[in-house]
Amino acid sequence: MGSVGYQRHRPEQTPLYQIVERHYPAFVEHLAVAGKQLPGHVGQAFEGYLQCGRLERGFLRLRCDTCHAEHLLAFSCKRRGFCPSCGARRMADGAAWLVDEVLPERPIRQWVLSLPFPLRFLLAIHPALMGRVLGIVYRVIAGHLIRQADFTQQSARTGAVTLIQRRQWRLCGFPRQRKEAKPECRRA
């Protein structure tokens, strides 16, 4: 079996792209007739998605120094939330960075915080409150791990990586927090 090699992504051939390309302009026009418009970040996400991966929107020509083969690499939108290609790349890059650079080779425990709807809306419009909630959640989890390991606050070191899932939040205001924490404590 030979190596797979690079295959250019062709978003215009996917059903999602075809649906958005066909219906998005009419949807925006329909809103305008009704005196409404999409929130700026939503419109930018759709516009970026329609340009993402399209050679006619710009590309980089790559040439192999060894075999002299050339490939065209289309520019990407680099948007969060809506573009499946950029979202997958961002997720893979983020996971690789966490594994290679941030997290030690230790067991990891995941904690998910899902809040009642009224609090989700409150946190969506008041980011400072989100930070305070994250601090409280971290202190509770860290305290639990320290007590479970029979350490004291002064002799233990804990760490956490917080990921706020915004995919759903961007569309309907529901932030969801996720904590990754080491299930062990070590003496300082």
MODELLER restraints for C-alpha pairs under 7 A, 6 or more apart:
rsr = mdl.restraints
at = mdl.atoms
rsr.add(forms.Gaussian(group=physical.xy_distance, feature=features.Distance(at['CA:9:A'], at['CA:53:A']), mean=6.69, stdev=0.5))
rsr.add(forms.Gaussian(group=physical.xy_distance, feature=features.Distance(at['CA:10:A'], at['CA:53:A']), mean=6.71, stdev=0.5))
rsr.add(forms.Gaussian(group=physical.xy_distance, feature=features.Distance(at['CA:11:A'], at['CA:17:A']), mean=6.14, stdev=0.5))
rsr.add(forms.Gaussian(group=physical.xy_distance, feature=features.Distance(at['CA:11:A'], at['CA:53:A']), mean=6.43, stdev=0.5))
rsr.add(forms.Gaussian(group=physical.xy_distance, feature=features.Distance(at['CA:12:A'], at['CA:18:A']), mean=6.29, stdev=0.5))
rsr.add(forms.Gaussian(group=physical.xy_distance, feature=features.Distance(at['CA:21:A'], at['CA:50:A']), mean=6.75, stdev=0.5))
rsr.add(forms.Gaussian(group=physical.xy_distance, feature=features.Distance(at['CA:28:A'], at['CA:37:A']), mean=6.90, stdev=0.5))
rsr.add(forms.Gaussian(group=physical.xy_distance, feature=features.Distance(at['CA:31:A'], at['CA:37:A']), mean=5.53, stdev=0.5))
rsr.add(forms.Gaussian(group=physical.xy_distance, feature=features.Distance(at['CA:45:A'], at['CA:79:A']), mean=6.44, stdev=0.5))
rsr.add(forms.Gaussian(group=physical.xy_distance, feature=features.Distance(at['CA:45:A'], at['CA:82:A']), mean=6.31, stdev=0.5))
rsr.add(forms.Gaussian(group=physical.xy_distance, feature=features.Distance(at['CA:48:A'], at['CA:77:A']), mean=5.19, stdev=0.5))
rsr.add(forms.Gaussian(group=physical.xy_distance, feature=features.Distance(at['CA:49:A'], at['CA:77:A']), mean=6.34, stdev=0.5))
rsr.add(forms.Gaussian(group=physical.xy_distance, feature=features.Distance(at['CA:49:A'], at['CA:83:A']), mean=5.53, stdev=0.5))
rsr.add(forms.Gaussian(group=physical.xy_distance, feature=features.Distance(at['CA:51:A'], at['CA:57:A']), mean=6.25, stdev=0.5))
rsr.add(forms.Gaussian(group=physical.xy_distance, feature=features.Distance(at['CA:51:A'], at['CA:77:A']), mean=6.86, stdev=0.5))
rsr.add(forms.Gaussian(group=physical.xy_distance, feature=features.Distance(at['CA:52:A'], at['CA:75:A']), mean=6.45, stdev=0.5))
rsr.add(forms.Gaussian(group=physical.xy_distance, feature=features.Distance(at['CA:52:A'], at['CA:76:A']), mean=4.51, stdev=0.5))
rsr.add(forms.Gaussian(group=physical.xy_distance, feature=features.Distance(at['CA:52:A'], at['CA:77:A']), mean=4.81, stdev=0.5))
rsr.add(forms.Gaussian(group=physical.xy_distance, feature=features.Distance(at['CA:53:A'], at['CA:74:A']), mean=4.89, stdev=0.5))
rsr.add(forms.Gaussian(group=physical.xy_distance, feature=features.Distance(at['CA:53:A'], at['CA:75:A']), mean=5.61, stdev=0.5))
rsr.add(forms.Gaussian(group=physical.xy_distance, feature=features.Distance(at['CA:53:A'], at['CA:76:A']), mean=5.18, stdev=0.5))
rsr.add(forms.Gaussian(group=physical.xy_distance, feature=features.Distance(at['CA:54:A'], at['CA:74:A']), mean=5.78, stdev=0.5))
rsr.add(forms.Gaussian(group=physical.xy_distance, feature=features.Distance(at['CA:55:A'], at['CA:74:A']), mean=4.95, stdev=0.5))
rsr.add(forms.Gaussian(group=physical.xy_distance, feature=features.Distance(at['CA:58:A'], at['CA:74:A']), mean=5.98, stdev=0.5))
rsr.add(forms.Gaussian(group=physical.xy_distance, feature=features.Distance(at['CA:58:A'], at['CA:75:A']), mean=5.78, stdev=0.5))
rsr.add(forms.Gaussian(group=physical.xy_distance, feature=features.Distance(at['CA:59:A'], at['CA:72:A']), mean=6.24, stdev=0.5))
rsr.add(forms.Gaussian(group=physical.xy_distance, feature=features.Distance(at['CA:59:A'], at['CA:73:A']), mean=5.27, stdev=0.5))
rsr.add(forms.Gaussian(group=physical.xy_distance, feature=features.Distance(at['CA:59:A'], at['CA:74:A']), mean=4.07, stdev=0.5))
rsr.add(forms.Gaussian(group=physical.xy_distance, feature=features.Distance(at['CA:59:A'], at['CA:75:A']), mean=5.22, stdev=0.5))
rsr.add(forms.Gaussian(group=physical.xy_distance, feature=features.Distance(at['CA:60:A'], at['CA:72:A']), mean=5.72, stdev=0.5))
rsr.add(forms.Gaussian(group=physical.xy_distance, feature=features.Distance(at['CA:60:A'], at['CA:73:A']), mean=5.05, stdev=0.5))
rsr.add(forms.Gaussian(group=physical.xy_distance, feature=features.Distance(at['CA:60:A'], at['CA:74:A']), mean=6.36, stdev=0.5))
rsr.add(forms.Gaussian(group=physical.xy_distance, feature=features.Distance(at['CA:61:A'], at['CA:70:A']), mean=6.88, stdev=0.5))
rsr.add(forms.Gaussian(group=physical.xy_distance, feature=features.Distance(at['CA:61:A'], at['CA:71:A']), mean=5.90, stdev=0.5))
rsr.add(forms.Gaussian(group=physical.xy_distance, feature=features.Distance(at['CA:61:A'], at['CA:72:A']), mean=4.66, stdev=0.5))
rsr.add(forms.Gaussian(group=physical.xy_distance, feature=features.Distance(at['CA:61:A'], at['CA:73:A']), mean=6.31, stdev=0.5))
rsr.add(forms.Gaussian(group=physical.xy_distance, feature=features.Distance(at['CA:62:A'], at['CA:70:A']), mean=5.48, stdev=0.5))
rsr.add(forms.Gaussian(group=physical.xy_distance, feature=features.Distance(at['CA:62:A'], at['CA:71:A']), mean=5.15, stdev=0.5))
rsr.add(forms.Gaussian(group=physical.xy_distance, feature=features.Distance(at['CA:62:A'], at['CA:72:A']), mean=6.13, stdev=0.5))
rsr.add(forms.Gaussian(group=physical.xy_distance, feature=features.Distance(at['CA:63:A'], at['CA:69:A']), mean=5.65, stdev=0.5))
rsr.add(forms.Gaussian(group=physical.xy_distance, feature=features.Distance(at['CA:63:A'], at['CA:70:A']), mean=4.39, stdev=0.5))
rsr.add(forms.Gaussian(group=physical.xy_distance, feature=features.Distance(at['CA:63:A'], at['CA:71:A']), mean=6.50, stdev=0.5))
rsr.add(forms.Gaussian(group=physical.xy_distance, feature=features.Distance(at['CA:64:A'], at['CA:70:A']), mean=6.49, stdev=0.5))
rsr.add(forms.Gaussian(group=physical.xy_distance, feature=features.Distance(at['CA:78:A'], at['CA:86:A']), mean=5.45, stdev=0.5))
rsr.add(forms.Gaussian(group=physical.xy_distance, feature=features.Distance(at['CA:79:A'], at['CA:86:A']), mean=6.42, stdev=0.5))
rsr.add(forms.Gaussian(group=physical.xy_distance, feature=features.Distance(at['CA:80:A'], at['CA:87:A']), mean=5.90, stdev=0.5))
rsr.add(forms.Gaussian(group=physical.xy_distance, feature=features.Distance(at['CA:81:A'], at['CA:87:A']), mean=6.44, stdev=0.5))
rsr.add(forms.Gaussian(group=physical.xy_distance, feature=features.Distance(at['CA:81:A'], at['CA:167:A']), mean=4.79, stdev=0.5))
rsr.add(forms.Gaussian(group=physical.xy_distance, feature=features.Distance(at['CA:106:A'], at['CA:182:A']), mean=6.99, stdev=0.5))
rsr.add(forms.Gaussian(group=physical.xy_distance, feature=features.Distance(at['CA:107:A'], at['CA:182:A']), mean=6.06, stdev=0.5))
rsr.add(forms.Gaussian(group=physical.xy_distance, feature=features.Distance(at['CA:107:A'], at['CA:183:A']), mean=6.53, stdev=0.5))
rsr.add(forms.Gaussian(group=physical.xy_distance, feature=features.Distance(at['CA:108:A'], at['CA:180:A']), mean=6.46, stdev=0.5))
rsr.add(forms.Gaussian(group=physical.xy_distance, feature=features.Distance(at['CA:108:A'], at['CA:181:A']), mean=5.69, stdev=0.5))
rsr.add(forms.Gaussian(group=physical.xy_distance, feature=features.Distance(at['CA:108:A'], at['CA:182:A']), mean=4.65, stdev=0.5))
rsr.add(forms.Gaussian(group=physical.xy_distance, feature=features.Distance(at['CA:108:A'], at['CA:183:A']), mean=6.11, stdev=0.5))
rsr.add(forms.Gaussian(group=physical.xy_distance, feature=features.Distance(at['CA:109:A'], at['CA:180:A']), mean=5.65, stdev=0.5))
rsr.add(forms.Gaussian(group=physical.xy_distance, feature=features.Distance(at['CA:109:A'], at['CA:181:A']), mean=5.13, stdev=0.5))
rsr.add(forms.Gaussian(group=physical.xy_distance, feature=features.Distance(at['CA:109:A'], at['CA:182:A']), mean=5.72, stdev=0.5))
rsr.add(forms.Gaussian(group=physical.xy_distance, feature=features.Distance(at['CA:109:A'], at['CA:183:A']), mean=5.69, stdev=0.5))
rsr.add(forms.Gaussian(group=physical.xy_distance, feature=features.Distance(at['CA:110:A'], at['CA:179:A']), mean=5.70, stdev=0.5))
rsr.add(forms.Gaussian(group=physical.xy_distance, feature=features.Distance(at['CA:110:A'], at['CA:180:A']), mean=4.50, stdev=0.5))
rsr.add(forms.Gaussian(group=physical.xy_distance, feature=features.Distance(at['CA:110:A'], at['CA:181:A']), mean=6.25, stdev=0.5))
rsr.add(forms.Gaussian(group=physical.xy_distance, feature=features.Distance(at['CA:111:A'], at['CA:178:A']), mean=5.80, stdev=0.5))
rsr.add(forms.Gaussian(group=physical.xy_distance, feature=features.Distance(at['CA:111:A'], at['CA:179:A']), mean=4.85, stdev=0.5))
rsr.add(forms.Gaussian(group=physical.xy_distance, feature=features.Distance(at['CA:111:A'], at['CA:180:A']), mean=6.15, stdev=0.5))
rsr.add(forms.Gaussian(group=physical.xy_distance, feature=features.Distance(at['CA:112:A'], at['CA:177:A']), mean=6.10, stdev=0.5))
rsr.add(forms.Gaussian(group=physical.xy_distance, feature=features.Distance(at['CA:112:A'], at['CA:178:A']), mean=4.49, stdev=0.5))
rsr.add(forms.Gaussian(group=physical.xy_distance, feature=features.Distance(at['CA:112:A'], at['CA:179:A']), mean=6.13, stdev=0.5))
rsr.add(forms.Gaussian(group=physical.xy_distance, feature=features.Distance(at['CA:113:A'], at['CA:176:A']), mean=6.44, stdev=0.5))
rsr.add(forms.Gaussian(group=physical.xy_distance, feature=features.Distance(at['CA:113:A'], at['CA:177:A']), mean=5.27, stdev=0.5))
rsr.add(forms.Gaussian(group=physical.xy_distance, feature=features.Distance(at['CA:113:A'], at['CA:178:A']), mean=6.07, stdev=0.5))
rsr.add(forms.Gaussian(group=physical.xy_distance, feature=features.Distance(at['CA:114:A'], at['CA:176:A']), mean=5.63, stdev=0.5))
rsr.add(forms.Gaussian(group=physical.xy_distance, feature=features.Distance(at['CA:114:A'], at['CA:177:A']), mean=6.81, stdev=0.5))
rsr.add(forms.Gaussian(group=physical.xy_distance, feature=features.Distance(at['CA:120:A'], at['CA:173:A']), mean=6.85, stdev=0.5))
rsr.add(forms.Gaussian(group=physical.xy_distance, feature=features.Distance(at['CA:120:A'], at['CA:174:A']), mean=5.12, stdev=0.5))
rsr.add(forms.Gaussian(group=physical.xy_distance, feature=features.Distance(at['CA:120:A'], at['CA:175:A']), mean=5.86, stdev=0.5))
rsr.add(forms.Gaussian(group=physical.xy_distance, feature=features.Distance(at['CA:121:A'], at['CA:173:A']), mean=5.81, stdev=0.5))
rsr.add(forms.Gaussian(group=physical.xy_distance, feature=features.Distance(at['CA:121:A'], at['CA:174:A']), mean=6.39, stdev=0.5))
rsr.add(forms.Gaussian(group=physical.xy_distance, feature=features.Distance(at['CA:123:A'], at['CA:129:A']), mean=6.03, stdev=0.5))
rsr.add(forms.Gaussian(group=physical.xy_distance, feature=features.Distance(at['CA:123:A'], at['CA:130:A']), mean=5.44, stdev=0.5))
rsr.add(forms.Gaussian(group=physical.xy_distance, feature=features.Distance(at['CA:124:A'], at['CA:173:A']), mean=5.62, stdev=0.5))
rsr.add(forms.Gaussian(group=physical.xy_distance, feature=features.Distance(at['CA:124:A'], at['CA:174:A']), mean=6.78, stdev=0.5))
rsr.add(forms.Gaussian(group=physical.xy_distance, feature=features.Distance(at['CA:124:A'], at['CA:175:A']), mean=6.46, stdev=0.5))
rsr.add(forms.Gaussian(group=physical.xy_distance, feature=features.Distance(at['CA:142:A'], at['CA:158:A']), mean=6.23, stdev=0.5))
rsr.add(forms.Gaussian(group=physical.xy_distance, feature=features.Distance(at['CA:145:A'], at['CA:183:A']), mean=6.51, stdev=0.5))
rsr.add(forms.Gaussian(group=physical.xy_distance, feature=features.Distance(at['CA:145:A'], at['CA:184:A']), mean=6.80, stdev=0.5))
rsr.add(forms.Gaussian(group=physical.xy_distance, feature=features.Distance(at['CA:145:A'], at['CA:185:A']), mean=6.87, stdev=0.5))
rsr.add(forms.Gaussian(group=physical.xy_distance, feature=features.Distance(at['CA:146:A'], at['CA:152:A']), mean=6.60, stdev=0.5))
rsr.add(forms.Gaussian(group=physical.xy_distance, feature=features.Distance(at['CA:146:A'], at['CA:153:A']), mean=6.91, stdev=0.5))
rsr.add(forms.Gaussian(group=physical.xy_distance, feature=features.Distance(at['CA:146:A'], at['CA:156:A']), mean=6.74, stdev=0.5))
rsr.add(forms.Gaussian(group=physical.xy_distance, feature=features.Distance(at['CA:146:A'], at['CA:185:A']), mean=6.23, stdev=0.5))
rsr.add(forms.Gaussian(group=physical.xy_distance, feature=features.Distance(at['CA:149:A'], at['CA:184:A']), mean=6.94, stdev=0.5))
rsr.add(forms.Gaussian(group=physical.xy_distance, feature=features.Distance(at['CA:149:A'], at['CA:185:A']), mean=6.28, stdev=0.5))
rsr.add(forms.Gaussian(group=physical.xy_distance, feature=features.Distance(at['CA:155:A'], at['CA:187:A']), mean=4.94, stdev=0.5))
rsr.add(forms.Gaussian(group=physical.xy_distance, feature=features.Distance(at['CA:155:A'], at['CA:188:A']), mean=5.18, stdev=0.5))
rsr.add(forms.Gaussian(group=physical.xy_distance, feature=features.Distance(at['CA:156:A'], at['CA:185:A']), mean=5.90, stdev=0.5))
rsr.add(forms.Gaussian(group=physical.xy_distance, feature=features.Distance(at['CA:156:A'], at['CA:186:A']), mean=5.52, stdev=0.5))
rsr.add(forms.Gaussian(group=physical.xy_distance, feature=features.Distance(at['CA:156:A'], at['CA:187:A']), mean=4.82, stdev=0.5))
rsr.add(forms.Gaussian(group=physical.xy_distance, feature=features.Distance(at['CA:156:A'], at['CA:188:A']), mean=5.55, stdev=0.5))
rsr.add(forms.Gaussian(group=physical.xy_distance, feature=features.Distance(at['CA:157:A'], at['CA:185:A']), mean=6.25, stdev=0.5))
rsr.add(forms.Gaussian(group=physical.xy_distance, feature=features.Distance(at['CA:157:A'], at['CA:186:A']), mean=6.21, stdev=0.5))
rsr.add(forms.Gaussian(group=physical.xy_distance, feature=features.Distance(at['CA:157:A'], at['CA:187:A']), mean=6.82, stdev=0.5))
rsr.add(forms.Gaussian(group=physical.xy_distance, feature=features.Distance(at['CA:157:A'], at['CA:188:A']), mean=6.20, stdev=0.5))
rsr.add(forms.Gaussian(group=physical.xy_distance, feature=features.Distance(at['CA:158:A'], at['CA:185:A']), mean=6.25, stdev=0.5))
rsr.add(forms.Gaussian(group=physical.xy_distance, feature=features.Distance(at['CA:159:A'], at['CA:181:A']), mean=6.15, stdev=0.5))
rsr.add(forms.Gaussian(group=physical.xy_distance, feature=features.Distance(at['CA:159:A'], at['CA:182:A']), mean=6.74, stdev=0.5))
rsr.add(forms.Gaussian(group=physical.xy_distance, feature=features.Distance(at['CA:160:A'], at['CA:179:A']), mean=6.49, stdev=0.5))
rsr.add(forms.Gaussian(group=physical.xy_distance, feature=features.Distance(at['CA:160:A'], at['CA:180:A']), mean=5.50, stdev=0.5))
rsr.add(forms.Gaussian(group=physical.xy_distance, feature=features.Distance(at['CA:160:A'], at['CA:181:A']), mean=4.67, stdev=0.5))
rsr.add(forms.Gaussian(group=physical.xy_distance, feature=features.Distance(at['CA:161:A'], at['CA:179:A']), mean=5.91, stdev=0.5))
rsr.add(forms.Gaussian(group=physical.xy_distance, feature=features.Distance(at['CA:161:A'], at['CA:180:A']), mean=5.26, stdev=0.5))
rsr.add(forms.Gaussian(group=physical.xy_distance, feature=features.Distance(at['CA:161:A'], at['CA:181:A']), mean=6.83, stdev=0.5))
rsr.add(forms.Gaussian(group=physical.xy_distance, feature=features.Distance(at['CA:162:A'], at['CA:178:A']), mean=5.78, stdev=0.5))
rsr.add(forms.Gaussian(group=physical.xy_distance, feature=features.Distance(at['CA:162:A'], at['CA:179:A']), mean=4.77, stdev=0.5))
rsr.add(forms.Gaussian(group=physical.xy_distance, feature=features.Distance(at['CA:162:A'], at['CA:180:A']), mean=6.49, stdev=0.5))
rsr.add(forms.Gaussian(group=physical.xy_distance, feature=features.Distance(at['CA:163:A'], at['CA:177:A']), mean=6.05, stdev=0.5))
rsr.add(forms.Gaussian(group=physical.xy_distance, feature=features.Distance(at['CA:163:A'], at['CA:178:A']), mean=5.19, stdev=0.5))
rsr.add(forms.Gaussian(group=physical.xy_distance, feature=features.Distance(at['CA:163:A'], at['CA:179:A']), mean=6.50, stdev=0.5))
rsr.add(forms.Gaussian(group=physical.xy_distance, feature=features.Distance(at['CA:164:A'], at['CA:175:A']), mean=6.66, stdev=0.5))
rsr.add(forms.Gaussian(group=physical.xy_distance, feature=features.Distance(at['CA:164:A'], at['CA:176:A']), mean=5.74, stdev=0.5))
rsr.add(forms.Gaussian(group=physical.xy_distance, feature=features.Distance(at['CA:164:A'], at['CA:177:A']), mean=4.56, stdev=0.5))
rsr.add(forms.Gaussian(group=physical.xy_distance, feature=features.Distance(at['CA:164:A'], at['CA:178:A']), mean=6.12, stdev=0.5))
rsr.add(forms.Gaussian(group=physical.xy_distance, feature=features.Distance(at['CA:165:A'], at['CA:175:A']), mean=6.14, stdev=0.5))
rsr.add(forms.Gaussian(group=physical.xy_distance, feature=features.Distance(at['CA:165:A'], at['CA:176:A']), mean=5.21, stdev=0.5))
rsr.add(forms.Gaussian(group=physical.xy_distance, feature=features.Distance(at['CA:165:A'], at['CA:177:A']), mean=6.16, stdev=0.5))
rsr.add(forms.Gaussian(group=physical.xy_distance, feature=features.Distance(at['CA:166:A'], at['CA:175:A']), mean=5.77, stdev=0.5))
rsr.add(forms.Gaussian(group=physical.xy_distance, feature=features.Distance(at['CA:168:A'], at['CA:174:A']), mean=6.10, stdev=0.5))
rsr.add(forms.Gaussian(group=physical.xy_distance, feature=features.Distance(at['CA:169:A'], at['CA:175:A']), mean=4.94, stdev=0.5))
